[in-house]
């Protein structure tokens, strides 16, 4: 059941760094996916490799990769510098009794075993734990991507710094991990949009609009 709008007020939840890194990630992942498809298999997109095209696509891919990496590092830093809704505690609810209880309530709602709609001000507990896994995947994607690029300059700074990854992966294993990670991110994006839209409709909490303006309608006293 939707909340009574008369007892709600607008609360500033998502700060500028949170919203900015979110949209940088969205754009970067789209650019990285499209260019990554072309780099891996140009003919899959119905395109025939032409002179200099692959080089430019790789430049765009790497540039988007750097933007993605900076965004990831910035968001991790803001998890310790931002407000409580951006804080690192939001991503590890399972280490607190209250967080585990909230995860259970959200799970029951998601699998249709409960009709009670949770009304968290920030991330719901289950989503927060999921975002922790997504950030781990972000780091894997950035690490394997830069490691693959660094193979073109053996002995260079990036190649030396990423030596542990070369010990963990073969070249083909690293490429496969990077490729599969892309599909996992695409699958997550589809679910993320669906669940955000669902909660916006069911909770009437302004989830979709809040990622643009930062404000969410919350119950007084929350």
C-alpha positions in Angstrom: 0.0 0.0 0.0 1.3 3.4 -0.9 2.2 5.8 1.9 0.1 8.9 2.6 1.8 11.7 0.7 0.6 14.3 3.2 2.9 12.9 5.9 5.9 12.9 3.7 8.6 15.5 3.1 11.5 15.8 0.7 14.8 14.5 2.1 18.2 15.0 0.5 19.5 11.4 0.2 21.8 11.0 -2.8 24.6 13.6 -2.8 26.2 14.9 -6.0 29.2 12.5 -6.0 26.8 9.5 -5.7 24.6 10.7 -8.6 27.6 11.7 -10.7 29.5 8.4 -10.3 26.2 6.6 -11.0 25.7 8.3 -14.4 29.4 8.1 -15.3 29.2 4.3 -14.7 26.0 4.1 -16.9 27.6 5.9 -19.8 31.0 4.1 -19.4 29.4 0.7 -19.3 27.3 1.4 -22.4 30.4 2.7 -24.3 32.6 -0.2 -23.1 30.1 -2.8 -24.0 29.6 -1.6 -27.6 33.3 -1.0 -28.3 34.1 -4.2 -26.5 31.8 -6.1 -28.8 33.6 -4.6 -31.8 37.0 -5.3 -30.5 36.2 -8.9 -29.7 34.3 -9.6 -32.9 33.7 -6.8 -35.4 31.5 -8.9 -37.7 29.1 -9.7 -34.9 27.9 -6.1 -35.2 27.6 -6.4 -38.9 30.7 -4.3 -39.4 33.8 -5.0 -41.5 37.2 -3.9 -39.9 38.5 -0.9 -41.8 41.8 0.9 -41.7 42.4 2.7 -38.4 38.8 1.9 -37.2 40.0 -0.7 -34.7 42.6 1.6 -33.4 40.0 4.4 -32.8 37.6 2.0 -31.2 40.4 0.8 -28.9 41.1 4.4 -27.9 37.5 5.1 -27.1 37.3 1.8 -25.2 40.4 2.6 -23.1 39.2 6.2 -22.5 35.9 5.0 -21.2 37.8 2.4 -19.1 39.8 5.2 -17.4 36.6 7.2 -16.7 35.0 4.0 -15.3 38.1 3.4 -13.1 38.1 7.0 -11.8 34.4 6.7 -11.0 34.9 3.5 -9.1 37.7 4.9 -7.0 35.7 8.1 -6.4 32.7 6.2 -5.2 34.7 4.0 -2.9 36.3 7.1 -1.4 32.8 8.7 -1.0 31.7 5.6 0.9 33.9 6.9 3.7 33.4 10.7 3.2 29.7 11.0 2.3 26.4 10.9 4.2 25.0 7.8 5.9 23.1 6.7 2.8 26.4 6.6 0.7 28.4 5.1 3.6 30.1 1.7 3.5 27.8 0.3 6.1 25.0 0.4 3.5 26.9 -2.3 1.5 27.5 -4.7 4.3 24.1 -5.0 6.1 24.7 -8.7 6.7 27.2 -8.0 9.5 24.6 -6.3 11.6 21.5 -8.0 13.2 19.2 -5.2 12.0 20.7 -5.4 8.5 20.1 -9.2 8.3 16.6 -8.7 9.5 16.0 -6.0 6.8 17.5 -8.3 4.1 15.1 -11.1 5.1 12.1 -8.7 4.9 13.1 -7.5 1.5 13.7 -11.0 0.3 10.2 -12.1 1.4 8.7 -9.1 -0.5 10.7 -9.8 -3.7 9.6 -13.5 -3.8 6.0 -12.5 -3.1 5.8 -14.1 0.3 5.0 -10.8 2.0 2.8 -7.9 0.9 4.4 -5.4 3.2 6.4 -3.0 1.2 9.7 -1.9 2.9 10.3 1.8 3.0 14.0 2.4 3.4 15.3 5.9 3.0 18.5 4.9 1.3 19.3 1.5 -0.3 17.2 -1.4 0.9 19.4 -3.9 2.7 19.2 -6.6 0.0 20.1 -4.1 -2.7 23.1 -2.8 -0.6 24.6 -6.2 -0.3 24.1 -6.8 -4.0 25.9 -3.5 -4.8 28.9 -4.8 -2.9 29.1 -7.8 -5.3 28.6 -5.4 -8.2 31.6 -3.2 -7.0 33.7 -6.4 -6.8 32.7 -7.1 -10.4 33.6 -3.5 -11.3 37.1 -4.0 -9.9 37.5 -7.3 -11.7 36.5 -5.7 -15.0 38.8 -2.7 -14.5 41.7 -4.9 -13.5 41.4 -7.4 -16.3 40.8 -4.7 -18.8 43.9 -2.7 -17.9 45.9 -5.9 -17.7 44.9 -6.9 -21.2 45.9 -3.5 -22.5 49.2 -3.6 -20.6 50.2 -6.7 -22.4 51.1 -4.5 -25.4 53.9 -2.9 -23.3 55.6 -5.7 -21.4 57.8 -4.3 -18.7 55.9 -1.1 -18.5 54.6 0.4 -15.3 51.0 -0.9 -15.7 52.3 -4.4 -16.7 54.5 -4.5 -13.6 51.8 -3.3 -11.2 49.3 -5.8 -12.6 51.7 -8.8 -12.3 49.4 -10.6 -9.8 46.7 -10.8 -12.4 49.0 -12.4 -14.9 49.7 -15.1 -12.3 46.0 -15.7 -11.7 44.9 -15.8 -15.4 46.1 -17.0 -18.7 45.7 -14.6 -21.5 42.6 -16.4 -22.8 41.3 -16.9 -19.2 41.6 -13.1 -18.7 39.8 -12.3 -21.9 37.0 -14.8 -21.1 36.6 -13.3 -17.5 36.4 -9.8 -19.0 33.8 -10.9 -21.6 31.7 -12.8 -19.1 31.9 -9.9 -16.7 30.4 -7.6 -19.4 27.3 -9.9 -19.7 26.9 -10.0 -15.9 26.9 -6.2 -15.8 24.3 -6.1 -18.6 22.1 -8.6 -16.8 22.5 -6.5 -13.6 21.6 -3.3 -15.4 18.3 -4.9 -16.7 17.4 -6.1 -13.2 18.4 -2.8 -11.6 16.2 -0.7 -13.9 13.3 -3.2 -13.4 13.5 -3.3 -9.6 14.0 0.5 -9.3 10.9 1.0 -11.4 9.0 -1.6 -9.4 9.8 0.0 -6.1 9.0 3.5 -7.5 5.5 2.2 -8.4 4.9 0.1 -5.3 6.7 2.2 -2.7 5.9 5.7 -4.2 9.4 6.6 -2.9 10.7 8.6 -5.9 13.5 6.1 -6.6 13.8 7.0 -10.3 13.6 10.7 -9.9 15.9 10.8 -6.8 18.9 9.6 -8.9 18.5 12.9 -10.9 17.7 15.4 -8.1 19.0 13.6 -5.0 15.7 14.1 -3.0 13.3 11.4 -1.9 9.9 11.7 -0.2 10.3 10.1 3.2 8.0 9.8 6.2 8.4 12.4 8.9 10.6 11.0 11.8 12.6 8.7 9.5 
